Amino acid sequence: MNVSIRSAAREDILRQFAWYLDERGSPKAARRFLDAVESAIDRISGNPGIGAPKFFKNPMLKGLRSWPVPGFSAVGVYNSFSDEGIRVIRVLHGKRDVLRLIEEDSAGEQ
């Protein structure tokens, strides 16, 4: 299935990768994180519709789901799917204000 990763999601992945490098000083953890994100996206693309549904007031976000990054369960891949394929919206740590970030992000798309 076709997978598109929004630029905001790419920035999220790079931000978390840099955190493991800079804050943790762990290139191994940073690399494992990238591999785990790739694994999560592969799993989603092979099983569209898996993950916990998320509910937002914004109708543009209808059908959004989250799937945990393996080994980094506090980080979720927020995605939607349609006939065109999987769309990775954001990749966010649960300690962040996920609802606000996704709502604000979707407002910028209109």
CYANA upper distance limits for C-alpha pairs under 8 A (distance plus 0.5 A):
  1 MET  CA     45 SER  CA      6.28
  1 MET  CA     46 GLY  CA      7.63
  1 MET  CA     85 GLY  CA      6.17
  1 MET  CA     86 ILE  CA      7.62
  2 ASN  CA     45 SER  CA      8.06
  2 ASN  CA     84 GLU  CA      7.46
  2 ASN  CA     85 GLY  CA      5.23
  2 ASN  CA     86 ILE  CA      6.68
  3 VAL  CA     45 SER  CA      7.40
  3 VAL  CA     85 GLY  CA      6.27
  3 VAL  CA     86 ILE  CA      5.17
  3 VAL  CA     87 ARG  CA      6.36
  3 VAL  CA     88 VAL  CA      7.90
  4 SER  CA     85 GLY  CA      8.15
  4 SER  CA     86 ILE  CA      6.78
  4 SER  CA     87 ARG  CA      5.42
  4 SER  CA     88 VAL  CA      6.67
  5 ILE  CA      9 ALA  CA      6.78
  5 ILE  CA     10 ARG  CA      7.22
  5 ILE  CA     87 ARG  CA      6.45
  5 ILE  CA     88 VAL  CA      5.21
  5 ILE  CA     89 ILE  CA      7.18
  6 ARG  CA     10 ARG  CA      6.96
  6 ARG  CA     87 ARG  CA      7.78
  6 ARG  CA     88 VAL  CA      6.59
  6 ARG  CA     89 ILE  CA      6.16
  6 ARG  CA     90 ARG  CA      7.82
  7 SER  CA     11 GLU  CA      6.68
  8 ALA  CA     12 ASP  CA      6.70
  8 ALA  CA     89 ILE  CA      7.60
  8 ALA  CA     90 ARG  CA      6.63
  9 ALA  CA     13 ILE  CA      6.76
  9 ALA  CA     88 VAL  CA      7.16
  9 ALA  CA     89 ILE  CA      6.25
  9 ALA  CA     90 ARG  CA      4.55
  9 ALA  CA     91 VAL  CA      5.79
 10 ARG  CA     14 LEU  CA      6.74
 10 ARG  CA     90 ARG  CA      8.29
 10 ARG  CA     91 VAL  CA      8.38
 11 GLU  CA     15 ARG  CA      6.45
 12 ASP  CA     16 GLN  CA      6.74
 12 ASP  CA     90 ARG  CA      7.24
 12 ASP  CA     91 VAL  CA      6.08
 12 ASP  CA     92 LEU  CA      6.97
 13 ILE  CA     17 PHE  CA      6.59
 13 ILE  CA     34 LEU  CA      8.03
 13 ILE  CA     91 VAL  CA      6.81
 14 LEU  CA     18 ALA  CA      6.54
 15 ARG  CA     19 TRP  CA      6.71
 16 GLN  CA     20 TYR  CA      6.97
 16 GLN  CA     30 ALA  CA      8.41
 17 PHE  CA     21 LEU  CA      6.98
 17 PHE  CA     30 ALA  CA      5.50
 17 PHE  CA     31 ARG  CA      8.07
 17 PHE  CA     33 PHE  CA      7.31
 17 PHE  CA     34 LEU  CA      7.58
 18 ALA  CA     22 ASP  CA      6.32
 18 ALA  CA     23 GLU  CA      8.39
 18 ALA  CA     30 ALA  CA      7.79
 19 TRP  CA     23 GLU  CA      5.69
 19 TRP  CA     24 ARG  CA      7.29
 19 TRP  CA     30 ALA  CA      8.45
 20 TYR  CA     24 ARG  CA      5.38
 20 TYR  CA     25 GLY  CA      6.73
 20 TYR  CA     26 SER  CA      6.17
 20 TYR  CA     27 PRO  CA      7.43
 20 TYR  CA     29 ALA  CA      6.74
 20 TYR  CA     30 ALA  CA      5.55
 21 LEU  CA     25 GLY  CA      5.17
 21 LEU  CA     26 SER  CA      5.58
 21 LEU  CA     27 PRO  CA      5.88
 21 LEU  CA     29 ALA  CA      8.32
 21 LEU  CA     30 ALA  CA      6.51
 22 ASP  CA     26 SER  CA      8.17
 26 SER  CA     30 ALA  CA      6.80
 27 PRO  CA     31 ARG  CA      6.61
 28 LYS  CA     32 ARG  CA      6.63
 29 ALA  CA     33 PHE  CA      6.51
 30 ALA  CA     34 LEU  CA      7.01
 31 ARG  CA     35 ASP  CA      6.79
 32 ARG  CA     36 ALA  CA      6.47
 33 PHE  CA     37 VAL  CA      6.66
 33 PHE  CA     72 PHE  CA      7.81
 34 LEU  CA     38 GLU  CA      6.79
 35 ASP  CA     39 SER  CA      6.67
 36 ALA  CA     40 ALA  CA      6.64
 36 ALA  CA     69 VAL  CA      6.36
 36 ALA  CA     70 PRO  CA      6.14
 36 ALA  CA     71 GLY  CA      7.54
 36 ALA  CA     72 PHE  CA      8.24
 37 VAL  CA     41 ILE  CA      6.71
 37 VAL  CA     69 VAL  CA      6.12
 37 VAL  CA     70 PRO  CA      8.08
 37 VAL  CA     77 VAL  CA      8.34
 38 GLU  CA     42 ASP  CA      6.61
 39 SER  CA     43 ARG  CA      6.66
 39 SER  CA     69 VAL  CA      8.22
 39 SER  CA     70 PRO  CA      8.08
 40 ALA  CA     44 ILE  CA      6.72
 40 ALA  CA     67 TRP  CA      7.64
 40 ALA  CA     68 PRO  CA      7.58
 40 ALA  CA     69 VAL  CA      5.96
 40 ALA  CA     70 PRO  CA      7.19
 40 ALA  CA     77 VAL  CA      7.93
 41 ILE  CA     45 SER  CA      6.58
 41 ILE  CA     77 VAL  CA      8.06
 42 ASP  CA     46 GLY  CA      6.68
 43 ARG  CA     47 ASN  CA      6.69
 44 ILE  CA     48 PRO  CA      6.03
 44 ILE  CA     49 GLY  CA      7.97
 44 ILE  CA     50 ILE  CA      7.00
 44 ILE  CA     67 TRP  CA      8.10
 44 ILE  CA     86 ILE  CA      8.35
 45 SER  CA     85 GLY  CA      8.49
 45 SER  CA     86 ILE  CA      6.90
 48 PRO  CA     81 PHE  CA      7.05
 48 PRO  CA     86 ILE  CA      7.74
 49 GLY  CA     65 ARG  CA      8.00
 49 GLY  CA     80 SER  CA      8.30
 49 GLY  CA     81 PHE  CA      7.53
 50 ILE  CA     65 ARG  CA      8.04
 50 ILE  CA     67 TRP  CA      7.82
 51 GLY  CA     65 ARG  CA      6.07
 51 GLY  CA     66 SER  CA      5.66
 51 GLY  CA     67 TRP  CA      5.29
 52 ALA  CA     65 ARG  CA      5.75
 52 ALA  CA     66 SER  CA      5.81
 52 ALA  CA     67 TRP  CA      7.22
 53 PRO  CA     63 GLY  CA      7.24
 53 PRO  CA     64 LEU  CA      6.49
 53 PRO  CA     65 ARG  CA      4.79
 53 PRO  CA     66 SER  CA      7.09
 54 LYS  CA     63 GLY  CA      7.73
 54 LYS  CA     64 LEU  CA      6.01
 54 LYS  CA     65 ARG  CA      5.86
 54 LYS  CA     66 SER  CA      7.65
 55 PHE  CA     61 LEU  CA      8.17
 55 PHE  CA     62 LYS  CA      7.46
 55 PHE  CA     63 GLY  CA      8.31
 55 PHE  CA     64 LEU  CA      7.80
 56 PHE  CA     61 LEU  CA      6.83
 56 PHE  CA     62 LYS  CA      7.57
 56 PHE  CA     99 LEU  CA      8.25
 56 PHE  CA    103 GLU  CA      8.20
 57 LYS  CA     61 LEU  CA      8.45
 58 ASN  CA     62 LYS  CA      7.89
 58 ASN  CA    103 GLU  CA      7.71
 60 MET  CA    106 SER  CA      7.81
 61 LEU  CA    106 SER  CA      8.02
 63 GLY  CA     80 SER  CA      6.47
 63 GLY  CA     81 PHE  CA      8.14
 64 LEU  CA     78 TYR  CA      7.17
 64 LEU  CA     79 ASN  CA      6.06
 64 LEU  CA     80 SER  CA      5.32
 65 ARG  CA     78 TYR  CA      6.08
 65 ARG  CA     79 ASN  CA      5.90
 65 ARG  CA     80 SER  CA      6.68
 66 SER  CA     76 GLY  CA      6.19
 66 SER  CA     77 VAL  CA      5.79
 66 SER  CA     78 TYR  CA      4.88
 66 SER  CA     79 ASN  CA      6.71
 67 TRP  CA     76 GLY  CA      5.82
 67 TRP  CA     77 VAL  CA      5.66
 67 TRP  CA     78 TYR  CA      7.20
 68 PRO  CA     72 PHE  CA      7.72
 68 PRO  CA     73 SER  CA      5.62
 68 PRO  CA     74 ALA  CA      7.49
 68 PRO  CA     75 VAL  CA      6.35
 68 PRO  CA     76 GLY  CA      4.90
 68 PRO  CA     77 VAL  CA      6.70
 69 VAL  CA     73 SER  CA      5.97
 69 VAL  CA     74 ALA  CA      8.14
 69 VAL  CA     75 VAL  CA      6.20
 69 VAL  CA     76 GLY  CA      6.28
 69 VAL  CA     77 VAL  CA      7.29
 74 ALA  CA     93 HIS  CA      6.03
 74 ALA  CA     94 GLY  CA      5.81
 74 ALA  CA     95 LYS  CA      8.25
 75 VAL  CA     91 VAL  CA      7.25
 75 VAL  CA     92 LEU  CA      5.87
 75 VAL  CA     93 HIS  CA      4.62
 75 VAL  CA     94 GLY  CA      6.40
 76 GLY  CA     91 VAL  CA      6.09
 76 GLY  CA     92 LEU  CA      6.00
 76 GLY  CA     93 HIS  CA      6.86
 76 GLY  CA     94 GLY  CA      7.67
 77 VAL  CA     88 VAL  CA      7.38
 77 VAL  CA     89 ILE  CA      8.20
 77 VAL  CA     90 ARG  CA      6.64
 77 VAL  CA     91 VAL  CA      5.04
 77 VAL  CA     92 LEU  CA      7.29
 78 TYR  CA     88 VAL  CA      6.52
 78 TYR  CA     89 ILE  CA      6.01
 78 TYR  CA     90 ARG  CA      5.66
 78 TYR  CA     91 VAL  CA      6.51
 78 TYR  CA     92 LEU  CA      8.22
 79 ASN  CA     86 ILE  CA      7.37
 79 ASN  CA     87 ARG  CA      5.96
 79 ASN  CA     88 VAL  CA      4.87
 79 ASN  CA     89 ILE  CA      5.72
 79 ASN  CA     90 ARG  CA      7.63
 80 SER  CA     86 ILE  CA      6.36
 80 SER  CA     87 ARG  CA      5.80
 80 SER  CA     88 VAL  CA      7.20
 80 SER  CA     89 ILE  CA      7.92
 81 PHE  CA     85 GLY  CA      5.98
 81 PHE  CA     86 ILE  CA      4.86
 81 PHE  CA     87 ARG  CA      6.47
 82 SER  CA     86 ILE  CA      7.17
 89 ILE  CA    102 ILE  CA      8.48
 90 ARG  CA    102 ILE  CA      7.87
 92 LEU  CA     96 ARG  CA      7.52
 92 LEU  CA     98 VAL  CA      7.31
 93 HIS  CA     98 VAL  CA      8.31
 94 GLY  CA     98 VAL  CA      7.23
 97 ASP  CA    101 LEU  CA      6.66
 98 VAL  CA    102 ILE  CA      6.59
 99 LEU  CA    103 GLU  CA      6.52
100 ARG  CA    104 GLU  CA      6.47
101 LEU  CA    105 ASP  CA      6.47
102 ILE  CA    106 SER  CA      6.58
103 GLU  CA    107 ALA  CA      6.76
104 GLU  CA    108 GLY  CA      7.08
105 ASP  CA    109 GLU  CA      7.45
106 SER  CA    110 GLN  CA      7.57
